[in-house]
Amino acid sequence: MVRLLTRMLVSRYVIGAISLVIVFPMGITLLEVSRDLWKVPDLREPMEIVTGIGIIMIGWGVVLEERATLREIFGLRGGPDEAWESALDHTCHNYGVGQLVLGLMAEICIEMIKIPNTIIYTGEVDDFLVAAGLVFVGIGALLLVRHVLVMFFLFKPTH
């Protein structure tokens, strides 16, 4: 039963669907935070939003990156379609690394603001650091949209 559930969860369609679901809050973040960024004096909420999305990107990136390991843990390796599954593992790994790195970069931008100015002086550029975090979220959203398209329509194993 667990193997069946795991096989379903690591299928390309479920992975594509989860990626699609994650793209929506990323898009809302881009719209909401960028709309109010230079209008509000208090950056705590925009920083929290970018941080939250960054953590989601990092988490999903790790899951994508480790699809092959999950298949191994649950005994789903081998079989007649192993070449196909291995190619899918490789594709997920690449997109996962992208999400992980972009999410970490968004987090770094926000964490630089949180460090006291005596350590890293961000002074008057806090808005720009939040904007830079948003750029990383935006690139991650585009990458995830591409991942959805690959998972649903374009994936072809390389032999």
VEXTORTI-956900 format. One record per residue: residue number from 0; residue in one letter; x, y, z of N, C-alpha, C, O in turn. Coordinates in steps of 0.05 Angstrom, whole numbers, padded with zeros to 5 digits. Atoms other than C-alpha are relative to their C-alpha. Layout:
! VEXTORTI-956900
[site NUM, "A", [X, Y, Z], [X, Y, Z], [X, Y, Z], [X, Y, Z]]
...
//
This chain:
! VEXTORTI-956900
[site 0, "M", [00016, -00024, 00000], [00000, 00000, 00000], [00017, 00025, 00000], [00012, 00044, -00015]]
[site 1, "V", [-00017, -00023, -00001], [00056, 00048, 00018], [00015, 00004, -00026], [00019, 00026, -00036]]
[site 2, "R", [-00014, -00001, 00026], [00093, 00031, -00046], [-00018, 00012, -00021], [-00009, 00029, -00038]]
[site 3, "L", [00019, -00011, 00019], [00031, 00046, -00087], [-00004, 00030, 00004], [-00004, 00046, -00015]]
[site 4, "L", [00004, -00029, -00006], [00020, 00113, -00052], [00025, 00015, -00008], [00023, 00037, -00020]]
[site 5, "T", [-00025, -00013, 00007], [00094, 00131, -00061], [00003, 00001, -00031], [00011, 00022, -00041]]
[site 6, "R", [-00001, 00000, 00030], [00091, 00111, -00135], [-00017, 00022, -00011], [-00010, 00035, -00030]]
[site 7, "M", [00018, -00021, 00010], [00032, 00158, -00144], [00012, 00027, 00006], [00011, 00045, -00011]]
[site 8, "L", [-00011, -00026, -00008], [00066, 00215, -00106], [00024, 00009, -00016], [00029, 00033, -00019]]
[site 9, "V", [-00024, -00008, 00015], [00130, 00212, -00147], [-00006, -00002, -00030], [00013, 00000, -00046]]
[site 10, "S", [00006, 00000, 00029], [00093, 00206, -00214], [00003, 00028, -00011], [00000, 00048, 00003]]
[site 11, "R", [-00005, -00026, 00013], [00106, 00261, -00263], [-00025, 00018, 00001], [-00022, 00043, 00003]]
[site 12, "Y", [00024, -00016, -00001], [00033, 00284, -00261], [-00005, 00012, 00027], [-00014, 00035, 00029]]
[site 13, "V", [00004, -00010, -00027], [00029, 00291, -00186], [00022, 00021, 00006], [00016, 00042, 00017]]
[site 14, "I", [-00022, -00019, -00003], [00097, 00326, -00185], [-00007, 00026, -00015], [-00003, 00048, -00005]]
[site 15, "G", [00008, -00023, 00016], [00073, 00372, -00241], [-00023, 00016, 00013], [-00023, 00040, 00013]]
[site 16, "A", [00023, -00013, -00013], [00008, 00386, -00203], [00009, 00016, 00025], [00000, 00038, 00029]]
[site 17, "I", [-00010, -00013, -00023], [00044, 00403, -00139], [00016, 00025, -00007], [00013, 00046, 00005]]
[site 18, "S", [-00015, -00023, 00009], [00091, 00449, -00176], [-00019, 00022, -00009], [-00014, 00046, -00004]]
[site 19, "L", [00019, -00019, 00009], [00032, 00483, -00208], [-00014, 00014, 00023], [-00018, 00038, 00023]]
[site 20, "V", [00013, -00012, -00024], [-00001, 00494, -00140], [00020, 00019, 00013], [00011, 00041, 00022]]
[site 21, "I", [-00020, -00017, -00013], [00064, 00524, -00113], [00004, 00026, -00016], [00011, 00046, -00005]]
[site 22, "V", [-00004, -00024, 00017], [00069, 00573, -00172], [-00020, 00022, 00007], [-00013, 00045, 00006]]
[site 23, "F", [00020, -00020, -00006], [00005, 00608, -00151], [00007, 00019, 00023], [00006, 00043, 00019]]
[site 24, "P", [-00009, -00019, -00021], [00029, 00635, -00084], [00025, 00016, -00007], [00029, 00039, 00002]]
[site 25, "M", [-00023, -00015, 00010], [00094, 00654, -00118], [-00009, 00024, -00016], [00002, 00046, -00013]]
[site 26, "G", [00010, -00021, 00017], [00056, 00695, -00169], [-00014, 00022, 00017], [-00011, 00045, 00012]]
[site 27, "I", [00014, -00019, -00018], [00012, 00727, -00115], [00021, 00017, 00015], [00017, 00041, 00019]]
[site 28, "T", [-00021, -00014, -00015], [00075, 00744, -00076], [00013, 00022, -00018], [00017, 00045, -00009]]
[site 29, "L", [-00012, -00020, 00018], [00105, 00779, -00137], [-00018, 00024, -00004], [-00009, 00047, -00003]]
[site 30, "L", [00019, -00022, 00003], [00042, 00820, -00147], [-00003, 00017, 00025], [-00001, 00041, 00024]]
[site 31, "E", [00006, -00014, -00025], [00027, 00838, -00075], [00024, 00015, 00011], [00022, 00039, 00018]]
[site 32, "V", [-00023, -00013, -00012], [00097, 00853, -00050], [00011, 00022, -00018], [00018, 00043, -00008]]
[site 33, "S", [-00011, -00021, 00017], [00120, 00891, -00111], [-00019, 00024, -00002], [-00009, 00047, -00005]]
[site 34, "R", [00019, -00022, 00000], [00056, 00933, -00110], [00004, 00020, 00023], [00002, 00044, 00020]]
[site 35, "D", [-00002, -00016, -00024], [00068, 00958, -00040], [00029, 00005, 00010], [00033, 00019, 00030]]
[site 36, "L", [-00028, 00000, -00010], [00144, 00954, -00034], [00010, 00027, 00008], [00019, 00031, 00030]]
[site 37, "W", [-00010, -00027, -00006], [00163, 01027, -00038], [-00021, 00018, 00012], [-00015, 00042, 00017]]
[site 38, "K", [00021, -00017, -00011], [00097, 01052, -00010], [-00002, -00002, 00030], [-00012, 00016, 00043]]
[site 39, "V", [00003, 00004, -00029], [00100, 01023, 00060], [00028, 00003, 00014], [00048, -00007, 00004]]
[site 40, "P", [-00025, -00004, -00014], [00153, 01044, 00110], [00010, -00025, 00015], [00034, -00029, 00019]]
[site 41, "D", [-00006, 00024, -00016], [00150, 00979, 00149], [00003, -00024, -00019], [-00016, -00032, -00032]]
[site 42, "L", [-00005, 00022, 00018], [00182, 00921, 00111], [-00004, -00028, 00013], [00002, -00048, 00000]]
[site 43, "R", [00002, 00027, -00014], [00166, 00866, 00162], [-00018, -00019, -00015], [-00010, -00042, -00019]]
[site 44, "E", [00018, 00019, 00014], [00107, 00837, 00124], [00011, -00008, -00027], [00011, -00032, -00033]]
[site 45, "P", [-00012, 00009, 00025], [00140, 00838, 00055], [00024, -00019, 00005], [00027, -00039, -00010]]
[site 46, "M", [-00022, 00018, -00006], [00202, 00806, 00086], [-00010, -00027, 00009], [00001, -00048, 00001]]
[site 47, "E", [00011, 00026, -00008], [00160, 00752, 00119], [-00012, -00015, -00023], [-00009, -00040, -00025]]
[site 48, "I", [00012, 00014, 00024], [00124, 00737, 00054], [00022, -00012, -00017], [00020, -00035, -00025]]
[site 49, "V", [-00021, 00010, 00017], [00188, 00731, 00014], [00015, -00023, 00014], [00022, -00043, 00002]]
[site 50, "T", [-00013, 00021, -00015], [00219, 00689, 00070], [-00017, -00026, -00002], [-00006, -00048, -00006]]
[site 51, "G", [00017, 00024, 00002], [00159, 00642, 00070], [00000, -00013, -00027], [00002, -00038, -00028]]
[site 52, "I", [-00001, 00011, 00027], [00159, 00633, -00005], [00028, -00012, -00005], [00030, -00033, -00018]]
[site 53, "G", [-00027, 00011, 00003], [00235, 00623, -00003], [00002, -00027, 00013], [00015, -00045, 00002]]
[site 54, "I", [-00001, 00026, -00014], [00226, 00567, 00048], [-00015, -00022, -00016], [-00006, -00044, -00018]]
[site 55, "I", [00015, 00019, 00017], [00173, 00534, 00004], [00016, -00008, -00024], [00017, -00032, -00031]]
[site 56, "M", [-00017, 00006, 00023], [00220, 00539, -00056], [00022, -00019, 00008], [00028, -00038, -00007]]
[site 57, "I", [-00021, 00017, -00009], [00276, 00508, -00016], [-00010, -00028, 00005], [00002, -00048, -00003]]
[site 58, "G", [00011, 00026, -00006], [00233, 00452, 00010], [-00008, -00016, -00025], [-00002, -00040, -00027]]
[site 59, "W", [00009, 00014, 00024], [00202, 00434, -00057], [00024, -00007, -00017], [00025, -00028, -00030]]
[site 60, "G", [-00025, 00006, 00014], [00271, 00439, -00089], [00013, -00025, 00010], [00023, -00042, -00006]]
[site 61, "V", [-00013, 00024, -00012], [00298, 00386, -00041], [-00017, -00024, -00007], [-00005, -00045, -00014]]
[site 62, "V", [00017, 00023, 00007], [00238, 00341, -00054], [00005, -00008, -00030], [00008, -00032, -00036]]
[site 63, "L", [-00005, 00006, 00029], [00248, 00346, -00130], [00027, -00012, -00004], [00031, -00031, -00019]]
[site 64, "E", [-00027, 00009, 00003], [00322, 00337, -00123], [00004, -00029, 00008], [00020, -00044, -00002]]
[site 65, "E", [-00004, 00026, -00011], [00314, 00273, -00084], [-00021, -00020, -00009], [-00026, -00040, 00005]]
[site 66, "R", [00020, 00019, 00011], [00261, 00238, -00126], [00012, -00028, -00002], [-00001, -00048, 00005]]
[site 67, "A", [-00013, 00026, 00003], [00310, 00182, -00142], [00005, -00014, 00027], [00001, -00038, 00029]]
[site 68, "T", [-00004, 00011, -00026], [00326, 00172, -00069], [-00026, -00010, 00012], [-00026, -00032, 00024]]
[site 69, "L", [00026, 00009, -00010], [00253, 00168, -00051], [-00009, -00027, -00014], [-00019, -00045, -00001]]
[site 70, "R", [00006, 00025, 00014], [00243, 00115, -00105], [00016, -00023, 00011], [00006, -00046, 00013]]
[site 71, "E", [-00017, 00021, -00011], [00301, 00076, -00077], [-00009, -00009, 00027], [-00010, -00033, 00033]]
[site 72, "I", [00008, 00006, -00027], [00278, 00080, -00005], [-00025, -00018, 00000], [-00027, -00036, 00016]]
[site 73, "F", [00025, 00015, 00000], [00209, 00053, -00023], [00000, -00023, -00020], [-00021, -00033, -00027]]
[site 74, "G", [-00003, 00024, 00016], [00235, -00002, -00069], [-00013, 00003, -00028], [-00025, -00016, -00038]]
[site 75, "L", [00013, -00004, 00026], [00210, 00029, -00134], [00020, 00001, -00023], [00012, 00008, -00045]]
[site 76, "R", [-00020, 00000, 00021], [00275, 00023, -00173], [00000, -00027, -00014], [-00008, -00047, -00003]]
[site 77, "G", [00000, 00025, 00016], [00283, -00028, -00228], [-00026, -00002, -00015], [-00044, 00016, -00013]]
[site 78, "G", [00025, 00004, 00015], [00229, -00054, -00273], [00004, 00008, -00029], [00025, 00018, -00037]]
[site 79, "P", [-00002, -00004, 00029], [00215, -00047, -00347], [00003, 00029, -00008], [00013, 00035, -00030]]
[site 80, "D", [-00001, -00028, 00007], [00209, 00029, -00345], [00021, 00016, 00015], [00019, 00040, 00019]]
[site 81, "E", [-00021, -00013, -00016], [00272, 00044, -00305], [00015, 00022, -00016], [00022, 00042, -00004]]
[site 82, "A", [-00013, -00021, 00016], [00305, 00083, -00362], [-00016, 00025, 00000], [-00006, 00047, 00003]]
[site 83, "W", [00019, -00023, -00001], [00244, 00128, -00365], [00001, 00013, 00027], [00003, 00038, 00029]]
[site 84, "E", [00000, -00010, -00027], [00242, 00136, -00290], [00026, 00014, 00007], [00026, 00035, 00020]]
[site 85, "S", [-00026, -00012, -00005], [00317, 00151, -00286], [00002, 00027, -00014], [00013, 00046, -00003]]
[site 86, "A", [00000, -00026, 00015], [00310, 00205, -00339], [-00018, 00020, 00014], [-00011, 00044, 00016]]
[site 87, "L", [00018, -00018, -00015], [00252, 00234, -00300], [00013, 00009, 00026], [00011, 00032, 00034]]
[site 88, "D", [-00016, -00008, -00024], [00295, 00232, -00236], [00019, 00022, -00006], [00022, 00041, 00009]]
[site 89, "H", [-00020, -00020, 00008], [00349, 00271, -00272], [-00013, 00027, -00006], [-00003, 00048, 00003]]
[site 90, "T", [00014, -00025, 00006], [00300, 00323, -00298], [-00010, 00013, 00026], [-00006, 00037, 00030]]
[site 91, "C", [00009, -00011, -00026], [00269, 00332, -00228], [00024, 00010, 00016], [00022, 00031, 00029]]
[site 92, "H", [-00024, -00008, -00015], [00339, 00336, -00198], [00008, 00028, -00010], [00014, 00046, 00007]]
[site 93, "N", [-00009, -00025, 00010], [00358, 00393, -00244], [-00019, 00023, 00007], [-00010, 00044, 00016]]
[site 94, "Y", [00019, -00021, -00007], [00294, 00433, -00232], [00000, 00004, 00031], [-00003, 00027, 00040]]
[site 95, "G", [-00002, -00002, -00029], [00300, 00418, -00157], [00024, 00017, 00009], [00021, 00033, 00027]]
[site 96, "V", [-00023, -00016, -00007], [00370, 00447, -00154], [-00006, 00029, -00006], [00002, 00047, 00009]]
[site 97, "G", [00007, -00028, 00007], [00344, 00509, -00189], [-00018, 00013, 00021], [-00013, 00035, 00030]]
[site 98, "Q", [00018, -00011, -00021], [00288, 00518, -00138], [00015, 00004, 00026], [00011, 00024, 00040]]
[site 99, "L", [-00015, -00002, -00024], [00335, 00505, -00081], [00019, 00024, 00000], [00019, 00040, 00020]]
[site 100, "V", [-00019, -00022, 00002], [00387, 00555, -00104], [-00014, 00027, 00000], [-00007, 00046, 00014]]
[site 101, "L", [00015, -00025, 00002], [00337, 00609, -00122], [-00014, 00007, 00027], [-00014, 00030, 00035]]
[site 102, "G", [00012, -00004, -00026], [00300, 00600, -00056], [00020, 00009, 00021], [00015, 00027, 00037]]
[site 103, "L", [-00021, -00008, -00018], [00365, 00605, -00018], [00009, 00029, -00005], [00015, 00044, 00013]]
[site 104, "M", [-00008, -00028, 00007], [00384, 00669, -00055], [-00021, 00020, 00009], [-00014, 00041, 00019]]
[site 105, "A", [00021, -00018, -00010], [00317, 00700, -00038], [00002, 00003, 00031], [-00001, 00024, 00041]]
[site 106, "E", [-00004, 00000, -00029], [00329, 00681, 00035], [00024, 00017, 00008], [00023, 00032, 00027]]
[site 107, "I", [-00024, -00016, -00006], [00399, 00711, 00034], [-00006, 00030, -00002], [00003, 00045, 00015]]
[site 108, "C", [00008, -00028, 00002], [00370, 00777, 00010], [-00014, 00010, 00025], [-00008, 00032, 00035]]
[site 109, "I", [00016, -00008, -00024], [00321, 00780, 00068], [00017, -00001, 00025], [00016, 00016, 00042]]
[site 110, "E", [-00016, 00003, -00024], [00371, 00755, 00120], [00021, 00022, 00002], [00028, 00030, 00025]]
[site 111, "M", [-00018, -00022, -00001], [00419, 00810, 00101], [-00012, 00025, 00013], [00001, 00040, 00027]]
[site 112, "I", [00015, -00022, -00012], [00366, 00860, 00123], [-00001, -00004, 00030], [00001, 00015, 00046]]
[site 113, "K", [00004, 00007, -00028], [00357, 00824, 00190], [00025, 00003, 00017], [00024, 00007, 00041]]
[site 114, "I", [-00025, -00002, -00015], [00430, 00826, 00209], [00004, 00029, 00007], [00000, 00047, -00009]]
[site 115, "P", [-00004, -00028, -00009], [00446, 00888, 00250], [00019, 00016, -00018], [00038, 00005, -00029]]
[site 116, "N", [-00016, -00018, 00017], [00475, 00947, 00211], [00029, 00002, 00009], [00045, 00010, -00007]]
[site 117, "T", [-00028, -00001, -00009], [00538, 00943, 00253], [00016, -00023, -00012], [00040, -00021, -00014]]
[site 118, "I", [-00013, 00023, 00013], [00553, 00877, 00219], [00000, 00003, -00030], [00021, 00003, -00043]]
[site 119, "I", [00003, -00005, 00028], [00526, 00887, 00149], [-00018, 00025, -00003], [-00042, 00024, 00004]]
[site 120, "Y", [00015, -00024, 00002], [00504, 00958, 00135], [-00017, 00000, -00026], [-00006, 00001, -00048]]
[site 121, "T", [00017, -00001, 00023], [00444, 00956, 00090], [-00013, 00027, -00003], [-00024, 00034, -00024]]
[site 122, "G", [00009, -00027, 00000], [00422, 01026, 00109], [-00025, 00005, -00016], [-00047, -00002, -00008]]
[site 123, "E", [00023, -00009, 00016], [00377, 01054, 00055], [-00007, -00019, -00022], [-00023, -00013, -00039]]
[site 124, "V", [00005, 00018, 00022], [00377, 00993, 00010], [-00018, -00024, 00007], [-00020, -00043, -00008]]
[site 125, "D", [00017, 00022, -00008], [00329, 00948, 00048], [-00022, -00006, -00021], [-00027, -00029, -00027]]
[site 126, "D", [00020, 00004, 00020], [00275, 00959, -00004], [00011, -00014, -00024], [-00002, -00032, -00036]]
[site 127, "F", [-00013, 00013, 00023], [00324, 00939, -00059], [00006, -00029, 00006], [00006, -00046, -00012]]
[site 128, "L", [-00006, 00028, -00007], [00343, 00876, -00021], [-00026, -00017, -00001], [-00025, -00040, -00010]]
[site 129, "V", [00026, 00015, 00003], [00269, 00856, -00016], [-00006, -00003, -00029], [-00016, -00024, -00038]]
[site 130, "A", [00005, 00001, 00029], [00263, 00872, -00090], [00017, -00022, -00013], [00008, -00037, -00030]]
[site 131, "A", [-00018, 00020, 00010], [00323, 00828, -00104], [-00010, -00028, 00007], [-00009, -00047, -00009]]
[site 132, "G", [00013, 00025, -00008], [00290, 00772, -00064], [-00023, -00007, -00018], [-00027, -00030, -00025]]
[site 133, "L", [00023, 00004, 00018], [00228, 00782, -00107], [00009, -00009, -00028], [-00004, -00025, -00041]]
[site 134, "V", [-00010, 00008, 00026], [00270, 00775, -00170], [00007, -00030, 00000], [00000, -00044, -00019]]
[site 135, "F", [-00006, 00029, -00002], [00295, 00707, -00146], [-00026, -00016, 00001], [-00027, -00038, -00010]]
[site 136, "V", [00026, 00014, -00001], [00223, 00687, -00130], [-00012, -00001, -00028], [-00023, -00021, -00037]]
[site 137, "G", [00011, -00002, 00027], [00202, 00710, -00200], [00014, -00020, -00019], [00001, -00033, -00035]]
[site 138, "I", [-00015, 00019, 00017], [00257, 00670, -00234], [-00008, -00029, 00008], [-00011, -00046, -00010]]
[site 139, "G", [00009, 00027, -00009], [00238, 00610, -00191], [-00028, -00007, -00010], [-00033, -00030, -00017]]
[site 140, "A", [00027, 00005, 00010], [00165, 00618, -00212], [00001, -00007, -00030], [-00013, -00026, -00038]]
[site 141, "L", [-00003, 00006, 00028], [00185, 00619, -00285], [00011, -00028, -00004], [00002, -00043, -00021]]
[site 142, "L", [-00012, 00026, 00002], [00228, 00558, -00275], [-00020, -00022, 00007], [-00021, -00043, -00005]]
[site 143, "L", [00020, 00020, -00008], [00171, 00522, -00240], [-00022, -00003, -00021], [-00032, -00025, -00025]]
[site 144, "V", [00019, 00002, 00022], [00123, 00539, -00296], [00011, -00018, -00022], [-00003, -00034, -00034]]
[site 145, "R", [-00013, 00017, 00020], [00173, 00508, -00344], [00000, -00029, 00008], [-00004, -00047, -00008]]
[site 146, "H", [00000, 00027, -00011], [00178, 00448, -00299], [-00028, -00013, -00004], [-00030, -00037, -00011]]
[site 147, "V", [00027, 00010, 00004], [00102, 00440, -00301], [-00005, -00008, -00029], [-00015, -00030, -00034]]
[site 148, "L", [00003, 00007, 00029], [00102, 00442, -00377], [00016, -00025, -00007], [00006, -00042, -00022]]
[site 149, "V", [-00016, 00024, 00006], [00158, 00391, -00380], [-00014, -00025, 00012], [-00016, -00045, -00002]]
[site 150, "M", [00013, 00024, -00013], [00122, 00344, -00331], [-00025, -00008, -00014], [-00030, -00032, -00018]]
[site 151, "F", [00026, 00007, 00013], [00055, 00348, -00366], [00001, -00006, -00030], [-00013, -00023, -00040]]
[site 152, "F", [00001, 00002, 00029], [00072, 00355, -00439], [00026, -00006, -00014], [00025, -00019, -00035]]
[site 153, "L", [-00025, 00001, 00016], [00145, 00356, -00459], [00020, -00021, 00008], [00040, -00024, -00006]]
[site 154, "F", [-00021, 00019, -00009], [00181, 00302, -00420], [00003, -00023, -00019], [-00016, -00037, -00026]]
[site 155, "K", [-00008, 00023, 00016], [00216, 00253, -00465], [00026, -00010, 00010], [00045, 00005, 00012]]
[site 156, "P", [-00025, 00011, -00011], [00268, 00207, -00437], [00023, 00001, -00020], [00018, -00003, -00044]]
[site 157, "T", [-00023, 00001, 00018], [00338, 00212, -00465], [00013, -00027, 00003], [00018, -00037, 00025]]
[site 158, "H", [-00012, 00027, -00001], [00368, 00145, -00483], [00029, 00001, -00009], [00042, -00020, -00009]]
//
